[in-house]
């Protein structure tokens, strides 16, 4: 049985007079990989902060194992003060591993970072991720770790976390990430924490069953409450006085119902099915090129010819810094191209979602953000009260009148989306819309986009979201080319993997002489078993057979019309390819490991 690291007993937590958790009991054990899920504002980040800072709870108790070291990746970490990155990443470790630190700096393309570097949001996140991976802490807390990082880095992070011999508690909206990392799911729901062993895979089925049961209980409670209230009003006064206990039970019943009835609260309701009409061709580019400085010989976009047509659903993927956000700004006229032309169709009305939420003034309220001098907003051609509109985005009246500076990250995103969908539009451009959203809101946004009758262009690193919203891709690859592709992210991944999405690193590899080896110790410790020798000989044959099988399935996917004409076969073949690639990858790694061991032993014995 793994040792217990933290135990919460009758634990309660509140914020701004709102109860977040009420008398919950749970424990965190060594080597748990817990994903913490729940609606925005339910207290996920507050709980992580409380654990890290070992704060006192409102009521109840928290026991933390003596000398337990905890490290925390915040949702919005401040820009780090760096003179020397190697020193910064090693600073809090008693026994820093400089070789491993240099390796991670190299893998995350952080080698050029210094005190003068202007850091992007993705670079800041990668620096803190590197620091967390290198941490000597036994318990790691990660709050939205995949925000602002690109797909190759997300895959890298998944592998690193799975290889760590540590306890993890993770808050994330990235459902693919949660599926791969989790061994337990903690659901913050109705001021309780409901626990489920196993990965996140079947979370929605499990949670929906619980909600259905609660709705039935809530309905029964409501009926019983009506009966008791009728008795309290119509019963004979003397009888009521003699039954004080029943009146106390009625009061308790009323309180219980108040706590339960929020289940029936209406969910986020964004209906996007009425737009101003546009021409068939939305925007077209001819030999478009762009560089940040007009004199630069190297372009980040070169000779792009692109045609976006009415009702297209296009996803944009690629490494951070490759020019994705720049392209959508060019398409809006915010940035001017270096060369080439842009032609806009008639009656094209663009609405743009900025990933940095710069359109949100922190000194305003949600109400004044949407209706500065009035009470009504124009939603898809209809005038509605600002409060009614904000309720669609889960803002109650009190929240509508609070300063935007008090909003959580997810609430700011919801307000940005509320602002985005106002007025007339027929072309939505969304730059990382999923950052900070809870999973329920994310799924509802996904459905709203699928039902939208305009044109959509989405920059995102969220694999699940892309697979469920787009059917075309623009892929910014590491050779400064933009690939245009029919299909969703899974189709691209099965066909090409992620190699073309990685930023090429031309830095020289570490000199082998830097790695000083103690020959005698290696000879004594390292040797090959009979099974190792057998695997070294047989694995190449296994890999060769798998590669032939893989080629056969890839030939099936070469049919460009398969995705549209036979989705069932397409999905089945895609899954087969994923599984074969995984086995090949694991077999190749195993063979390389054995070959290196074999060569190392032979060289040392010469």
Rosetta blueprint (number, residue, H / E / L):
1 X L
2 X L
3 X L
4 X E
5 X E
6 X E
7 X E
8 X E
9 X E
10 X E
11 X E
12 X E
13 X E
14 X E
15 X E
16 X L
17 X L
18 X E
19 X E
20 X E
21 X E
22 X E
23 X E
24 X E
25 X E
26 X E
27 X E
28 X E
29 X E
30 X L
31 X L
32 X L
33 X E
34 X E
35 X E
36 X E
37 X E
38 X L
39 X L
40 X L
41 X L
42 X L
43 X L
44 X H
45 X H
46 X H
47 X H
48 X H
49 X H
50 X H
51 X H
52 X H
53 X H
54 X L
55 X L
56 X L
57 X L
58 X L
59 X E
60 X E
61 X E
62 X E
63 X E
64 X E
65 X L
66 X L
67 X L
68 X L
69 X L
70 X E
71 X E
72 X E
73 X E
74 X L
75 X L
76 X L
77 X L
78 X L
79 X L
80 X L
81 X L
82 X L
83 X L
84 X L
85 X H
86 X H
87 X H
88 X H
89 X H
90 X H
91 X L
92 X L
93 X L
94 X L
95 X L
96 X L
97 X L
98 X H
99 X H
100 X H
101 X H
102 X H
103 X H
104 X H
105 X H
106 X H
107 X H
108 X L
109 X L
110 X L
111 X L
112 X L
113 X L
114 X L
115 X L
116 X L
117 X L
118 X L
119 X L
120 X L
121 X H
122 X H
123 X H
124 X H
125 X H
126 X H
127 X H
128 X H
129 X H
130 X H
131 X H
132 X H
133 X H
134 X L
135 X L
136 X L
137 X L
138 X L
139 X E
140 X E
141 X E
142 X E
143 X E
144 X L
145 X L
146 X L
147 X L
148 X L
149 X L
150 X L
151 X H
152 X H
153 X H
154 X H
155 X H
156 X H
157 X H
158 X H
159 X H
160 X H
161 X H
162 X H
163 X H
164 X L
165 X L
166 X L
167 X E
168 X E
169 X E
170 X E
171 X E
172 X L
173 X L
174 X L
175 X H
176 X H
177 X H
178 X H
179 X H
180 X H
181 X H
182 X L
183 X L
184 X E
185 X E
186 X E
187 X E
188 X E
189 X E
190 X L
191 X L
192 X E
193 X E
194 X E
195 X E
196 X E
197 X E
198 X L
199 X L
200 X L
201 X L
202 X L
203 X H
204 X H
205 X H
206 X H
207 X H
208 X H
209 X H
210 X H
211 X H
212 X H
213 X H
214 X H
215 X H
216 X H
217 X H
218 X H
219 X H
220 X H
221 X H
222 X H
223 X H
224 X H
225 X H
226 X H
227 X H
228 X H
229 X H
230 X H
231 X H
232 X H
233 X H
234 X H
235 X L
236 X L
237 X H
238 X H
239 X H
240 X H
241 X H
242 X H
243 X L
244 X H
245 X H
246 X H
247 X H
248 X H
249 X H
250 X H
251 X H
252 X H
253 X H
254 X H
255 X H
256 X H
257 X H
258 X H
259 X H
260 X H
261 X H
262 X H
263 X H
264 X H
265 X L
266 X L
267 X L
268 X L
269 X L
270 X L
271 X L
272 X L
273 X L
274 X L
275 X L
276 X L
277 X L
278 X L
279 X L
280 X L
281 X E
282 X E
283 X E
284 X E
285 X E
286 X E
287 X E
288 X E
289 X E
290 X E
291 X L
292 X L
293 X L
294 X L
295 X L
296 X L
297 X L
298 X L
299 X L
300 X L
301 X E
302 X E
303 X E
304 X E
305 X E
306 X E
307 X E
308 X E
309 X E
310 X L
311 X L
312 X L
313 X E
314 X E
315 X E
316 X E
317 X E
318 X E
319 X L
320 X L
321 X L
322 X L
323 X L
324 X H
325 X H
326 X H
327 X H
328 X H
329 X H
330 X H
331 X H
332 X H
333 X L
334 X L
335 X L
336 X L
337 X L
338 X L
339 X E
340 X E
341 X E
342 X E
343 X E
344 X E
345 X L
346 X L
347 X L
348 X L
349 X L
350 X E
351 X E
352 X E
353 X E
354 X L
355 X L
356 X L
357 X L
358 X L
359 X L
360 X L
361 X L
362 X L
363 X L
364 X L
365 X E
366 X H
367 X H
368 X H
369 X H
370 X H
371 X L
372 X L
373 X L
374 X L
375 X L
376 X E
377 X E
378 X E
379 X E
380 X L
381 X L
382 X E
383 X E
384 X E
385 X E
386 X H
387 X H
388 X H
389 X H
390 X H
391 X H
392 X L
393 X L
394 X L
395 X L
396 X L
397 X H
398 X H
399 X H
400 X H
401 X L
402 X L
403 X E
404 X H
405 X H
406 X H
407 X L
408 X L
409 X H
410 X H
411 X H
412 X H
413 X H
414 X H
415 X H
416 X H
417 X H
418 X H
419 X H
420 X H
421 X L
422 X L
423 X E
424 X L
425 X L
426 X L
427 X E
428 X E
429 X E
430 X E
431 X E
432 X L
433 X L
434 X L
435 X L
436 X L
437 X L
438 X L
439 X H
440 X H
441 X H
442 X H
443 X H
444 X H
445 X H
446 X H
447 X H
448 X H
449 X H
450 X H
451 X H
452 X L
453 X L
454 X L
455 X E
456 X E
457 X E
458 X E
459 X E
460 X L
461 X L
462 X L
463 X H
464 X H
465 X H
466 X H
467 X H
468 X L
469 X L
470 X L
471 X L
472 X E
473 X E
474 X E
475 X E
476 X E
477 X L
478 X L
479 X L
480 X L
481 X L
482 X E
483 X E
484 X E
485 X E
486 X E
487 X L
488 X L
489 X H
490 X H
491 X H
492 X H
493 X H
494 X H
495 X H
496 X H
497 X L
498 X L
499 X H
500 X H
501 X H
502 X L
503 X L
504 X L
505 X L
506 X L
507 X L
508 X L
509 X L
510 X L
511 X L
512 X H
513 X H
514 X H
515 X L
516 X L
517 X L
518 X L
519 X H
520 X H
521 X H
522 X H
523 X H
524 X H
525 X H
526 X L
527 X L
528 X L
529 X L
530 X H
531 X H
532 X H
533 X H
534 X H
535 X H
536 X H
537 X H
538 X H
539 X H
540 X H
541 X H
542 X H
543 X H
544 X H
545 X H
546 X H
547 X H
548 X H
549 X H
550 X H
551 X H
552 X H
553 X H
554 X H
555 X H
556 X H
557 X H
558 X L
559 X L
560 X L
561 X L
562 X H
563 X H
564 X H
565 X H
566 X L
567 X H
568 X H
569 X H
570 X H
571 X H
572 X H
573 X H
574 X H
575 X H
576 X H
577 X H
578 X H
579 X H
580 X H
581 X H
582 X H
583 X H
584 X H
585 X H
586 X H
587 X H
588 X H
589 X H
590 X H
591 X H
592 X H
593 X H
594 X H
595 X H
596 X H
597 X H
598 X H
599 X H
600 X H
601 X H
602 X H
603 X H
604 X H
605 X H
606 X L
